């Protein structure tokens, strides 16, 4: 896919380095990759235009902010054709941080972050169950996140 998008080794190196540390300045990244900061700026702009780079995010330890419950919810739909409508409704629930359309037992799989079990219960009982098109759900509470990482971008 990289050749299809016309990405070269420098593009992949920039992506790799920025995924590791998005706070690095263009000048410092340029020094590390033996090019100018201006070159880095131009390349990042190109990657943004290609929609490969979608901005930057601050990585936050939500547990430190008091969000003690992370759960995954398998969602069964009455009909798969309801996916778009249900996804639109699920987007309105701020505790749901990730939603995927899946194959297998569930039609959808969501990740949810809550401060406590009471908030999780509220979201499951008072929010999810009101959405038309959801047949039933199955909830998995995470006991521990062993690791969380980005995909390895190979630098050809």
N, C-alpha and C positions, 0 to 999 in steps of 0.2 A: 504494500500500500504506500510505503514511503516514496518509491519511485513514481507512482501514479500521481502523487501530489507534488512531485518535483522537489522533494526535500533532499538536502545534501548532508554530509557528515556534520558540518557546523550547525545546521538547524537541529539535528538530533542531539548534539552535544549541549546546545542551549536549552532545549527541552529537558534533557536529563538534569543539568545543573539547576535549572529553575524549579524543577519538581523537588529537588533536594533542599533548596533554600531560595524561596521566592523573594527574600529580603535583600539579596545581594544586589549591589548597584550595577548598572550596565558597565560602568568603567571597570569595576573590580572583576566582573565576569569577562569582559574583554581581555583584561590582563591575563586571567586564568586560561583563556582559550587562544591567546596570542593574536587578537584582532582589536580594533578600536571599539570604544564604547558606542560610537556612532553606528558602527556595523551591527552591534548587538541591538541597538534601538531599531534599525531598519528591519532586521530579521524578526524581532518580536512583533513589529507592526504587521509584517507579512503573515506571520503565524496567527495573529489575531484576525486578519482579513480572511484567512483560510478556515477560520473557526476551529483551529487546533488548540490555540490558547484562548480560554474563555474567561480571562481575568485572573485575579489572585484572591485567595481566601486566607483568613487568619485561622490557624489551627488552634482550637481551644479544647482543653480538658474539661468536658462538661461535668464530670464527677466533682471537680473542684468548685464548680458553681452550684452544686447541690442537686444535680440531676442524677439520681441514684438508680433509676430503672431504665434499662435499655431492653427492648423487646422486638421480636420479629413476628409479623402477623401474616399468615397464609390466608388469602381471601378467595373464597369460592364465589363465582358469579352465577347468577341464574342463567345467563347466556353470555358468551364471549363477546357478542356484538355490543354489550353494555359497557365495555371497557372504557371508552372515551368519556362517557357521562359519569361513570363512577370515579375515574381518575380526577376529573374536574372537581367533584365533591370532596374527594380525599385531600386535594391540594389546599382546601380551606381549613384543614385541621393542622395547626402549627406544630403539634407534637410529632407529626409524621415527617421525617426528614429525608426519606428515600422511598421511591416506589418503582417497582419493576413489573413489567408484563412478562409472565413466565410460561414455560411449558411444564408438564408434569401435573402433580395433583392440584396445584392452586392455579387460578387464573392470574392472580397478582400476589406480589410479596412486598411487604412494607416494613421499614425500620422505623421505630418510634422511640422517642426519648421523653421520659417523664421524671418529675421530681420525686415521686413516691408511688406506691401501689394504689393509693386512692385516686391519684390523677390518671393512672393507667386504667383503672376500673371505669372512671368517668368517660375516658375516650372510647373504650371498648363498648360500654353499655349505652351511654347517652349520645355519642357521636356516630360511631361506625354503624350501629344497629339501625339507625334512622335512615341510612342511605339506601334508596331504592336500587335494586339490582344485586345487592349483596345477599347471597343465599345464607352463608355462614362463614365464620372465621375460625382460625386455629392460632393460638398465641404461644410463642416460645420466649421465655424470659432468659436473657443473657446473664450468666453468672460471672463471666469474666471475658474481657477482650484480650486474647493472647497477643495479637499484633494487628496492625492496620498500616498498609503501605500502598504506595503507588505502583503501577505496573512498571516493569523495567523496560526503559526505552533503550534499545541497542544502538550503539554509536558506530555501526557498520565498520 
